[in-house]
Amino acid sequence: MISNRESGCNCRYFWSLLPGIVTAASMYAGEWWVVSNVILTLFILPVIEFFLPEDKSNSSNENSFIPDFILVMHFLIQPVILLLLFWNIYSGSIHGIQLFFAGLSVGIHSGSSSIIVAHEMIHRKSSIWQTMGKILLFSAGNIYFFVDHLRVHHKWVGTDKDPATARKGESVHSFFFRSAGGQIRSSWKLECERLRSLGKSPYGFGNYVLSSSVLLLLLMAVIYHYTGIAGLFVFAYQALMANFLLEFVNYIEHYGLTRDENVRVDPTHSWQSDKVLSRFFLVELSRHSDHHYYSSKPYHVLKSYDESPVLPGGYAQIFFFALIPALWYRKVDPILEDYLKKVKKQV
């Protein structure tokens, strides 16, 4: 029998749909309503998260349909948002400086909702889930995450072979370019090697990176045809914002944590946060330690570990800390150094 606590825990993931609903409604309304998700995600949620407590509970109903239903709802909301966005650009309901805020709002949603849900989907064994994840990544203009995350990041996290592991003293700005560039290069290399091992040309549509790039260019051509330079700008801007948020997440999840290549990944190699808002708005992304320890686990059964390093706040709460390197180093480096000393003593 499902306890009320378990059922309630799963139902709290419905909160993750709020930014998507707000973004869709604002794109439907047009005009200055397009700024709504910027205000909600960058200002209201961080303030709320500051006052909310941690929730270290590990109870969840593994057999509930609710977690998968929520993923499907995320998948359906993203194209609705994009269609409403481009329709209002086409009709002139969004214009001038509103285009900037529209791209920012949609980009924040693509990065903080769609890519996060895509991350969950591509870890599933079912080809249907993986295809849905690829579509969400494509909608955010991402051509590398599906390959690099599964075949490089999870294998080499915490080592120099993983471009998505942030080094101590590295700013989120420099990390963005190093990580994204390194993942694109490694994804291309891996796809070429995979296809050559199958006796196929690496320059065909079987190459995920190449096919995604070509289809992305075709999509941008269609957007330009119907909405002109304004629509093209908004789409490119939202993709840039989405992928910056993706790399921000990579940055805070592994900052300064290293391991030897011969040591198995364990809960000490990823930062975690049990802040309520991060847990349920980001479908347990903040329980990243358990995700790397058991990458096949569905998000709603991920657990909190006492031995994992803990971020000095939730994901929304520390976003602006990361944007200011000096503040980030002052806030996080002492925690990191104390944690590493503690781990070293225990070895």
N, C-alpha and C positions, 0 to 999 in steps of 0.2 A: 504493500500500500504506500502511496506517495504521501509523505508528511506535508503539513501546511507550510513548513519552513522550506522544504525542497521545492514545492510548487511555487512559492513566493519568490524564491531565489531565481528560478528560471523566468518568471514573469517580469522581473526587474530588467531583463535585457530588452524589453520593449522600449525602455528609455533611449536606447541607441538609435531608434527611428526618429526621435524628435528633431535633430538637425536636418534630416532629409525632408521631413514634412514641412518644416519652416522654410527651407530653401525652395521646395517645390511651390509652396503657397506664395512666396515672395516673387518667384519668377513668373507665376501666373498673374499676379497683381501688377508687375512691372513698375515703372517709374522709380521713386526712391525707396520703395519697399525692398528692392534688391539688396539693400545693405543689411537686412534683418539677420542673416546667418553670420555675418561678420560680427555684429554686436553680440549675438547669442554665444558663439563659440570662442571668440577671442576675449570677451570682456565679462559677460554674465557667468558663464560656466566656470572660469578660473576663480572668480570671487566665491561662488557657491562651493567649489571644491575646497577652498581654503578652510571653510568652516565645517565641512563634513568630516566625519571620523573615518578611520580605517574599518574594514570589514574582513577579518581573517577567516571567516567561516568557509569550510570546504564542502558543505552539504549541497547536493544537487541531484536531481532525478535524471540519471543517465539515459533513460528510455523515453523521456518526454519529447513530444513533437515540436514543442515551442522553440527551442534553439534553432532547429533547421528552418522552421517557418519564418523566423526573424531574418535569417540569411536570405531567403527567397524574397522577402519584402524589400530588403536593401537592394537586391538585384533589380527589382522592378522599379524602384523609385529613381534610380540613376538615369535611365533613358527618358523618363518623364521630365526630370529636371532639365536635361539637355534640350529636349524638344521644345519645352516652354521657353527656355532661354533663347534659342535661335528663332522661334516664331516671333517673340517680342522684339528681337533685333530687326528681323525682316519687316515687321509691321510698324516699326518706329516707336514702340512703347518704351524701349530702353535706348537711350541716346546720350551723347556727350560724356560727361564724367561718370554717369551712371554705368557706362560700359565697364569702367575699371572696377567698380564695386560689384557689378554682376559677376565678372570673371573671378574676383576675389572670393565672393560668397560660394560660387560653384566649385572653385578650386579647393577651398577649405573643406567642403563636403566631400569632394572626390578624394582628398588626401586623408581626412580623418574618419571617413565612413566607408567609401567604396573600396579603396585600396586595402583597408584593414579587413574588410569582409572578403575581398579577393584573396588575401593572405590565408584566411581560414579555409577558403574553398580549394585552393591549389594544393593544400596539404591532404585533402581527402583522396582516397584511392579511386573513387568513381570518376570516370571520364566526363560525366555530366557536370559534376561539381567543378572539376578542373576547367571545363570549357566555360562555365559561367564565370569563374575567376578570371580567366583570360580576357573575356569580354569586358569585365569591369576594369581590368588593368588597361586595356585598349582605350576605353572611354576616358581614362585619365592620361592618355598619351604615353604610357609606360611600355617599353619594348624589351626590357631586360629582366625584370624581377622574377618572372616565372622560371627562368633558367637559372639565374645566379643564386637566388634564394634557396632553392631546393638542392642544387648540386655543388654550390660553393660555400655559401654562408653557413649552412647547418653542418657541413663537414669540417670547415676550417675556422669557425668562429673563435675569436680570441687569439688568433695567430696572424702573422704577417701575410699569410696567403689569402686572408679574407679582407677585401676592400671595404666591407660594411662594418668593420669593427673600428670604433674611434679610439685614437691613442690619447693618453693623458697629455694635457696641454694643447690639444688640437681644438681649434674653434669649430663651431658648427658650420660656419661659412666655408672655410677651407675644406672641411670634411665633405660637404655637399658635392663639391666638384671632384674631389679625389674618389669618393665612394661611387657616385653615379658613373663617372668615367671609367673607373676600374671594373664596375659590374658590367657595363656595356662591352668592354673589351673581352672580359672573361666569358661572357655569354656568347659572343660571336665566335670566340675560339672553341668553346665547348660544342656549339652547334655544328661548326665545320668538322670537328673531329668525329662527332657522332655520325654525321652523314657519310663521311669518308669511310668510316668503319663498316657502314652498311653498303658500301659500293655505290653511293649516290653522290651527285654533285652538290657541293655546299652552297651553290648559288641558285638553287631552286626554291620553290615555295615550301618545301619541307623544312627549310631553315626558319625557325621561329622568329629570330631577330630580323632577318631580311623580310619575311612576309609581313610581319607586324609593321615594319618601317614603310613598306610599299603601300599597305592598306591605310596606314595613317596619312600618308601623302595624298592618297586618293580621297580620303574623307575630308581633308583640309581643302582640297580642290572643290569638292561639292559644297562645303561651307562657304568658300569664297564666291562660288557661282551664285548662291542664293542670298547671301548676307553681306557680301563685299568684304572690304578690308576690316570693317568693324567686327564682323562675326569671326573672322580669322584671328584677329587680335585677341578677342575674348577667349576663344578656344585655346590658343597657344598660352595665354596667361594663366588660365585655369589649370592647364596641364603642368606648367612650371610650378605653380603654387602647390599642386597635389604632390608632385614628386619631391619638392622641398620638404613638405611635411613627412613624406615617407622617409627621407634621409634624416630628418630631425628625430624621428622615432628610432631609427637605427643608431643614431648618435647617443641618445640617452639610455638605450637598452644595454649597451656594452662598453660605454666610455671607460677607458683605463683598465679594463679587466682582460687579463691575458692568461694563456695556458700553453703548455708544451704540446707539440703536435701529437705526441704519443699518449697524452692523458685524455681520457674520455670526458666529454662535456658533462658537467654536473651543475647543480643549482648555484654554485659559486661563480659561474661565468656569465651571469646576466643579472642586471638590476631588476628589481621588482617593486611594485607599489600595490598596496591593498586599499588605496583610497576609493571610496564607494563610487564616485563619479567616473573615475578612470576604469574601474572594473566593468561597470554595467553600460556605460556609454560607448566604450571601446571593445565590447564583447571579450573581456578578459585579456586583452593584449598586454595589460600591465602585469599579468602573471607570467612574465616572459621566461623566468627561470625554469618553471615546469615545462613550458613549451619546448625549450631546447633540450631539456632532460628527456622528455617523451614527446617528440614532435608529432606523433600520430594521434595524440589525445584531442578530442573535440574540445572546443573552447570552454564549454560549460562545466567540464569536469577537471579543469586545471586547478592545481592546489598551491597554497602558499607555503614557503619553506622558511623555517627559522634561521637557517644558515645562509640564506641569500642576502646580498647587499640590498639595502632599501634606499630608494631615491628620497630626497628631502621634500617630497610633495608629489602630487599626481601629475599626469601628463599635461593637462591643460594649465595647471598651476605653475609649472616650471618652464613653460614655453618661452616666456619673455626673459627668464634667467639665461636660457641657452643662447638667445639672440645677443646678449651682452657678455662677451667672453670673460671679462674681468669679474663680473658678478657670478658667472657660472663657476669659474675656478675657485672663487672665495667660498662659494656655497658647497660645492661637491668635492673638491680635492681633499679637504681635511677628512671627510667621511670616507673617501676612497682609501686614503693612506692608513687610517685607523683600521679599516676593514682588512686591507692587505696584510697588515701586521698581525691581526687576529688570526687570519687564515694561515699565515706562515708559522705561528706558534703551535697551531693544531696539527701541522704536518709532521 
